[in-house]
């Protein structure tokens, strides 16, 4: 058992939350990180015991084009500010993990700058992938290089280079020595070299007991990344999708099927990082067709196998819509002065606070075996059992109350959220409120608490207006339509038989993945959508290899 097994995370994108400038002038230090200090008590009182915050280090823009791994971004403050932030969190019993952006750097990073200056004579020419001094790019460097996602702003590090590995390992040691952090979330882990990640795991085992490595992985077999030798956990995008669409479509079978597939993959050995929104996807309150389903969605987030995480501001049910040309509405500035009063009155905050504290007081919700008990399109009941204690979780996405019966040990049960009671004589009958749910356990098993109020559909407490898209001619709009809109009619390509995955085109890799999926059963339009959405060559290579 480690601290992260019982963690409930609060996720902060600091450049957005503090309203930092979009572009770094590398000028005067602005101590914005200190504006987050008053939030720490709110985070603790709201049932969270861990914070994932990042990116934090000096960069030119959104934070993922790192300029200096050992210096807090000057738009946020200096290293002393970050040291104090972590210390304050620790004093409240809150662990802290940071973003580790180790797949690529920005163009202002010292090694890349040296290549621009000294070209072939640079001692860092092999720190980056495929540096070609016969090529060129849009910056007119007089050379080309591999990047991430097609953006030359993000120069891809050569993780096979021993000097690069040693440098990044030293960065991790520095972060622990300087800031006393408790773990790292690896950005773009799905395109990181596996040997490189295993080296990072060795450092994690060295620097601190229970130092946690979690990786950002979108597609593929998660067990390739999350295992005893590589990472402790990865982002659970599969469950993320199921949680909101399973409610919008009134289809709990989708959620239960996803849980079963992941449970078959890991059992109770490892816990994935569960979330319903983050800095890259739309807010859950925006995604939900029926806003009242905020309740059952979060009940499942906190009680299904895995480690729950809530994105800053979502505890207030704010909205954020992903726009084609901007993620600004997903990363808004939130003022504590504005939200301090809402923190005490918001029913959404009270719900998440109760869920967080309930999870931390009931070991079965962190360690318990999962068992499906009852399942319909609109109702879902499962149990978590650990050390002789069994907890039942029941949710309802219908607009009407539902009464269901199921086998349960004899005794009187109570819902920890809304305070309803029911007796079991070997069979327990409960009523689940419309668009709601509860966590049922034997009375006396948990500390008594005042019942919550049911949350009904209401206007969002804060709506972040979407950024207006620039005018685009109709012909251009047609050309850039999302590929999944035509997923069912997209023409198949022929996958070359004697071509390595690395040499295949994006289209060939997409088709190869779909062909492998088809070997396991029908390929749905949604499955096609997820494949066509991914146009990053490195990620697709990793995905197709995950089938092997």
C-alpha positions in Angstrom: 0.0 0.0 0.0 1.2 3.5 -0.9 -0.1 7.0 -0.5 -1.3 7.1 -4.1 -3.5 4.1 -3.6 -5.8 6.2 -1.4 -5.3 9.5 -3.3 -8.0 11.8 -4.5 -6.4 14.3 -6.8 -7.1 18.0 -7.6 -5.7 18.9 -11.0 -4.4 22.4 -11.5 -3.2 24.0 -14.8 -1.4 26.9 -13.1 -0.7 29.2 -16.1 -4.5 29.3 -16.8 -5.8 29.3 -13.2 -3.6 32.3 -12.3 -4.3 34.2 -15.6 -0.7 34.3 -16.7 0.3 35.9 -20.0 0.0 33.6 -23.0 3.6 34.4 -24.1 6.6 34.5 -21.8 8.8 37.6 -22.2 11.4 36.1 -19.8 11.3 39.4 -18.0 10.3 40.4 -14.5 9.3 37.6 -12.2 5.5 37.7 -11.3 4.7 35.7 -8.1 1.3 34.4 -9.3 1.8 31.0 -7.8 1.2 32.6 -4.4 -2.3 33.4 -5.6 -3.0 29.6 -5.3 -2.0 29.4 -1.6 -5.5 30.3 -0.3 -6.9 27.5 -2.4 -5.0 24.9 -0.5 -7.4 24.9 2.5 -10.4 24.7 0.1 -8.7 21.7 -1.6 -8.2 20.0 1.7 -11.8 20.8 2.9 -13.2 19.6 -0.3 -12.0 16.0 0.2 -8.7 16.1 -1.8 -5.4 14.8 -0.4 -3.2 15.1 -3.5 -2.6 17.8 -6.2 -1.4 17.3 -9.7 -0.1 20.7 -10.9 1.7 21.6 -14.1 3.3 22.5 -16.3 5.4 24.7 -14.1 8.8 25.3 -15.5 10.2 28.1 -17.7 8.6 27.9 -21.1 7.7 30.2 -24.0 3.9 29.7 -24.1 1.5 27.1 -22.8 4.1 25.4 -20.7 4.9 22.3 -22.7 7.7 23.8 -24.7 10.2 23.8 -21.8 13.1 26.3 -21.7 14.6 25.5 -18.3 13.7 22.4 -16.3 15.2 23.8 -13.1 13.5 27.2 -13.0 9.9 27.9 -12.2 8.2 29.8 -15.0 8.8 33.5 -14.4 5.1 34.2 -15.1 4.4 32.1 -11.9 7.3 33.1 -9.7 10.6 31.7 -8.5 11.8 28.4 -7.1 11.2 29.6 -3.5 7.5 30.1 -4.4 7.2 26.5 -5.5 9.1 25.2 -2.5 6.7 27.0 -0.2 3.6 25.8 -2.2 4.7 22.2 -1.7 5.5 22.7 1.9 2.1 24.3 2.6 0.4 21.3 0.9 2.4 18.8 2.9 1.5 20.6 6.1 -2.2 19.9 5.2 -1.5 16.3 4.4 -1.7 16.9 0.7 0.8 15.2 -1.7 2.0 17.0 -4.8 3.0 15.7 -8.2 4.3 17.8 -11.2 4.3 17.6 -15.0 7.4 16.0 -16.5 7.6 17.1 -20.1 10.5 14.9 -21.2 9.5 13.9 -24.7 10.4 17.3 -26.2 11.7 20.7 -25.3 11.1 24.2 -26.6 13.4 25.9 -29.1 14.9 28.1 -26.3 16.2 25.2 -24.3 20.0 25.5 -23.9 20.8 22.3 -25.9 18.7 23.3 -28.9 20.0 26.9 -28.8 23.5 25.5 -29.0 22.6 23.5 -32.1 21.2 26.7 -33.7 24.5 28.5 -32.9 27.1 25.9 -33.6 25.3 23.5 -36.0 27.4 20.4 -36.8 30.0 21.4 -34.1 27.4 21.4 -31.3 28.0 18.8 -28.6 24.2 18.5 -28.4 23.4 17.7 -32.0 22.5 14.1 -31.0 20.3 15.3 -28.1 17.4 15.5 -30.6 16.0 13.1 -33.1 17.0 13.2 -36.8 18.7 16.5 -36.8 19.4 17.0 -40.5 21.7 19.9 -41.5 20.7 19.5 -45.2 17.1 20.4 -44.3 15.3 23.5 -43.2 12.0 24.5 -41.4 9.6 27.4 -41.1 12.0 29.1 -38.7 14.7 29.0 -41.3 17.2 27.3 -39.0 19.0 25.7 -41.9 18.3 22.3 -40.5 15.3 20.1 -39.7 14.5 17.8 -36.8 11.8 15.5 -35.4 9.0 17.1 -33.4 5.9 16.2 -31.4 2.5 16.4 -33.1 3.8 18.1 -36.2 4.8 21.2 -34.3 8.5 22.3 -34.7 8.0 24.5 -31.6 8.3 21.1 -29.7 11.7 19.6 -30.6 11.8 15.8 -29.9 14.5 14.7 -27.5 16.6 11.6 -28.4 15.7 9.4 -25.4 18.2 6.8 -26.7 21.1 9.2 -26.0 22.7 8.4 -22.6 23.5 12.0 -21.9 19.8 13.0 -22.4 18.7 10.2 -20.0 21.3 11.2 -17.4 20.2 14.8 -17.7 16.5 14.0 -17.2 17.2 11.7 -14.3 19.2 14.5 -12.7 16.2 16.8 -13.3 14.0 14.4 -11.3 16.5 14.3 -8.5 16.7 18.1 -8.5 12.9 18.4 -8.2 12.9 16.1 -5.2 15.8 17.8 -3.5 14.7 21.4 -4.3 10.9 21.1 -4.0 10.2 17.8 -2.1 7.6 16.6 -4.6 5.9 13.2 -4.4 5.7 12.2 -8.0 5.6 13.1 -11.7 3.0 12.9 -14.4 4.8 12.1 -17.7 3.5 14.2 -20.5 3.0 12.3 -23.8 4.0 9.0 -22.2 2.4 7.1 -25.1 5.3 8.2 -27.4 8.1 7.9 -24.8 10.7 5.2 -25.3 10.0 2.2 -22.9 13.7 1.8 -21.9 13.7 5.5 -21.1 10.6 5.2 -18.9 12.2 2.2 -17.1 15.2 4.4 -16.4 12.9 7.0 -14.9 11.2 4.3 -12.8 14.6 3.3 -11.4 15.2 6.9 -10.4 11.7 7.1 -8.8 12.5 4.0 -6.7 15.7 5.7 -5.6 14.7 9.3 -4.7 11.9 8.8 -2.3 9.7 6.0 -0.9 6.5 5.6 -2.8 7.5 8.2 -5.4 4.8 8.0 -8.1 5.1 7.9 -11.9 1.9 8.4 -13.8 1.9 8.7 -17.6 -0.4 10.4 -20.2 -1.6 7.6 -22.4 -4.6 7.8 -24.7 -4.9 4.6 -26.7 -3.6 1.0 -26.6 -3.1 -1.7 -24.0 -2.5 0.3 -20.8 -0.7 -2.6 -19.2 2.3 -2.0 -21.5 2.9 1.2 -19.7 1.5 0.6 -16.2 3.4 -2.4 -14.7 6.0 -3.2 -12.1 8.9 -2.2 -14.2 7.7 1.0 -16.0 5.0 3.4 -14.7 2.8 3.0 -11.6 -0.3 4.3 -13.5 -1.6 5.9 -16.7 -4.5 8.2 -17.6 -7.7 6.3 -18.1 -9.1 7.9 -21.2 -11.2 4.8 -21.9 -13.3 5.3 -18.7 -13.3 9.1 -19.3 -15.2 8.6 -22.5 -17.5 6.0 -21.1 -18.5 8.0 -18.0 -20.0 10.9 -19.9 -21.4 9.1 -23.0 -22.8 6.3 -20.8 -25.0 9.0 -19.1 -25.8 11.0 -22.2 -26.9 7.9 -24.1 -28.5 6.4 -21.0 -26.3 3.3 -21.5 -24.7 2.0 -18.3 -23.7 -1.1 -20.3 -20.9 1.0 -21.9 -19.5 2.0 -18.5 -19.8 -1.5 -17.1 -18.2 -3.1 -20.2 -15.3 -0.6 -20.0 -14.7 -1.4 -16.3 -14.8 -5.1 -16.9 -12.3 -4.9 -19.7 -9.9 -2.8 -17.6 -10.5 -5.0 -14.6 -9.6 -8.1 -16.6 -6.4 -6.3 -17.7 -5.2 -5.3 -14.2 -7.4 -6.9 -11.5 -6.4 -5.2 -8.2 -2.7 -5.0 -9.0 -2.6 -1.5 -10.4 -4.9 1.6 -10.3 -5.4 3.8 -13.3 -5.8 7.6 -13.1 -9.5 8.3 -13.5 -11.0 11.7 -14.5 -14.0 13.2 -16.2 -12.3 16.3 -17.5 -8.8 17.9 -17.7 -6.9 20.7 -19.4 -7.2 19.0 -22.8 -10.9 18.0 -22.9 -14.2 19.8 -22.4 -15.6 20.3 -18.9 -17.9 17.6 -17.7 -20.7 20.1 -17.0 -20.5 21.1 -20.7 -20.4 17.5 -22.0 -23.4 16.3 -20.0 -26.8 16.6 -21.8 -28.6 16.4 -18.5 -26.7 18.5 -16.0 -28.2 16.6 -13.1 -26.1 13.6 -14.1 -23.2 15.5 -12.5 -24.1 13.5 -9.4 -24.0 9.9 -10.7 -21.0 10.7 -12.9 -18.9 11.7 -9.9 -20.2 8.9 -7.7 -18.8 6.5 -10.2 -15.6 8.5 -10.6 -15.0 8.2 -6.8 -16.0 4.6 -6.3 -15.0 2.6 -9.4 -11.5 1.0 -9.4 -8.8 3.6 -9.9 -7.6 6.9 -8.5 -10.1 9.8 -8.9 -9.1 13.2 -10.1 -11.1 16.5 -10.4 -10.0 19.3 -12.6 -9.8 22.7 -10.9 -13.1 24.6 -11.0 -15.2 21.6 -12.0 -16.2 21.2 -8.3 -18.2 24.4 -9.0 -19.8 23.0 -12.1 -18.2 25.5 -14.4 -18.3 25.0 -18.2 -15.6 25.0 -20.8 -16.0 24.1 -24.5 -13.1 23.0 -26.6 -12.6 25.2 -29.7 -10.8 24.3 -32.8 -8.2 27.0 -32.5 -8.0 27.5 -28.7 -8.0 25.7 -25.4 -8.4 28.9 -23.4 -12.0 28.2 -22.3 -10.7 24.9 -20.8 -8.0 26.7 -18.7 -9.7 29.8 -17.2 -8.4 32.1 -14.6 -10.2 31.6 -11.3 -10.0 34.2 -8.5 -10.2 32.9 -4.9 -11.8 36.2 -4.0 -14.7 35.3 -6.3 -14.9 31.6 -5.4 -14.3 31.7 -1.6 -18.0 32.3 -0.9 -19.2 29.7 -3.4 -16.9 27.2 -1.8 -19.1 27.3 1.3 -22.5 27.3 -0.4 -22.1 25.2 -3.6 -24.0 21.9 -3.5 -21.6 20.5 -6.1 -18.7 21.3 -3.8 -20.5 19.6 -0.9 -21.1 16.5 -3.0 -17.5 16.1 -4.0 -16.3 16.9 -0.5 -18.5 14.1 0.9 -17.4 11.7 -1.8 -13.7 12.4 -1.2 -14.0 12.0 2.6 -16.2 8.9 2.2 -13.6 7.3 -0.1 -10.8 8.1 2.3 -12.7 6.6 5.2 -13.7 3.3 3.5 -10.7 1.2 2.4 -12.9 -1.0 0.2 -13.3 2.0 -2.2 -9.5 2.1 -2.7 -8.6 -1.6 -2.4 -11.8 -3.6 -2.8 -12.6 -6.2 -5.3 -15.1 -5.1 -7.9 -18.2 -7.1 -8.7 -21.1 -6.1 -10.9 -24.4 -6.7 -9.0 -27.3 -5.2 -11.2 -27.1 -3.6 -14.6 -29.7 -2.1 -16.9 -29.4 0.8 -19.4 -30.4 3.3 -16.6 -29.4 1.7 -13.4 -26.0 0.3 -12.3 -25.1 -1.4 -9.0 -21.8 -2.9 -8.1 -19.9 -3.8 -4.9 -16.4 -3.2 -3.6 -15.2 -5.8 -1.0 -12.1 -5.7 1.2 -11.2 -7.3 4.5 -14.7 -8.5 5.2 -16.4 -5.2 4.4 -18.7 -4.8 1.4 -19.8 -1.5 0.0 -22.6 -1.2 -2.6 -22.7 1.6 -5.1 -25.9 2.4 -6.9 -26.5 5.0 -9.6 -29.5 6.0 -11.8 -29.4 8.0 -15.0 -33.2 8.0 -15.4 -35.4 11.0 -14.9 -37.4 8.9 -12.5 -36.7 7.2 -9.2 -35.9 3.5 -9.4 -36.5 0.8 -6.8 -34.2 -2.3 -7.1 -33.5 -5.4 -5.0 -30.3 -7.4 -4.8 -28.5 -9.9 -2.5 -26.7 -8.3 0.4 -25.5 -9.5 3.9 -28.1 -9.2 6.6 -28.3 -5.9 8.5 -29.3 -2.3 8.3 -27.8 -0.2 5.6 -27.4 3.5 5.2 -26.6 5.7 2.2 -23.5 7.8 3.0 -24.5 10.7 0.7 -28.3 11.2 1.2 -28.9 9.4 4.5 -31.6 6.9 3.3 -31.8 3.7 5.3 -32.9 0.1 4.3 -32.8 -3.3 5.9 -31.5 -6.5 4.4 -32.7 -10.0 5.3 -30.3 -11.4 2.7 -31.9 -9.2 0.1 -31.6 -5.4 0.1 -34.2 -3.2 -1.5 -33.3 0.4 -2.2 -34.7 3.4 -4.0 -32.3 5.4 -6.2 -33.3 9.0 -6.8 -33.6 10.2 -10.4 -30.2 11.2 -11.9 -28.5 10.4 -8.7 -27.1 7.5 -6.6 -25.6 6.6 -3.3 -22.9 4.5 -1.5 -24.6 2.0 0.8 -22.9 0.2 3.7 -23.9 -1.3 7.0 -24.9 1.3 9.5 -22.2 2.2 12.0 -19.4 1.4 9.5 -18.8 5.0 8.8 -19.0 8.3 10.8 -22.5 9.9 10.7 -22.8 13.0 8.5 -25.6 15.3 7.6 -27.4 14.1 4.5 -26.7 16.1 1.3 -29.4 17.9 -0.7 -30.2 16.4 -4.1 -28.7 18.4 -7.0 -31.3 19.3 -9.6 -30.6 20.6 -13.1 -29.6 24.2 -12.8 -27.8 26.8 -14.8 -24.0 26.4 -14.4 -22.5 28.6 -11.7 -19.9 29.9 -14.1 -19.8 29.7 -17.8 -16.6 30.4 -19.6 -17.5 31.9 -23.0 -15.9 30.1 -25.9 -13.3 31.9 -27.8 -14.7 33.2 -31.1 -13.3 31.3 -34.0 -11.7 33.4 -36.8 -13.7 33.6 -40.0 -12.9 30.7 -42.3 -14.2 30.3 -45.9 -16.6 27.5 -46.4 -14.2 25.6 -48.7 -11.6 25.6 -46.0 -14.1 24.6 -43.3 -15.0 21.6 -45.5 -11.3 20.7 -45.8 -10.6 20.6 -42.1 -13.7 18.7 -40.9 -12.9 16.2 -38.2 -12.1 12.8 -39.9 -14.5 11.0 -37.5 -17.5 12.8 -39.0 -17.0 10.6 -42.0 -15.6 7.6 -40.2 -18.1 5.1 -41.5 -17.5 6.0 -45.1 -13.7 6.8 -45.1 -12.0 4.8 -47.8 -9.7 2.0 -46.5 -6.1 1.9 -47.5 -3.9 -1.1 -48.2 -1.5 -1.9 -45.4 1.9 -2.9 -46.8 3.0 -6.3 -45.6 6.8 -5.8 -45.6 6.9 -2.3 -44.3 7.9 -1.5 -40.7 5.5 0.4 -38.5 8.0 3.3 -38.3 8.0 3.7 -42.1 4.3 3.5 -42.6 2.2 6.6 -43.2 -0.4 7.9 -40.7 -3.2 6.5 -42.9 -1.5 3.1 -43.2 -1.0 2.9 -39.4 -4.7 3.9 -38.8 -5.8 1.1 -41.2 -3.5 -1.4 -39.5 -5.0 -0.6 -36.1 -8.5 -0.9 -37.4 -7.6 -4.3 -39.0 -6.2 -5.5 -35.7 -9.4 -4.3 -33.9 -11.5 -6.2 -36.4 -9.8 -9.4 -35.4 -11.3 -9.0 -31.9 -14.9 -8.2 -32.9 -17.0 -5.6 -34.7 -15.4 -2.2 -35.2 -17.9 0.6 -34.3 -18.1 4.1 -35.6 -16.8 5.3 -32.2 -13.8 3.0 -32.5 -13.1 4.3 -36.0 -13.4 7.9 -34.6 -10.8 7.3 -31.9 -8.4 5.9 -34.5 -8.9 8.7 -37.1 -8.7 11.4 -34.3 -5.2 10.3 -33.7 -2.9 11.7 -36.4 0.3 11.6 -34.4 2.7 9.2 -36.1 4.6 8.2 -33.0 1.5 7.6 -31.0 0.0 5.4 -33.7 3.2 3.4 -33.9 3.0 2.8 -30.2 -0.7 1.9 -30.4 -0.3 -0.7 -33.2 2.7 -2.3 -31.3 0.5 -2.5 -28.2 -1.5 -5.3 -29.9 1.6 -7.5 -30.2 
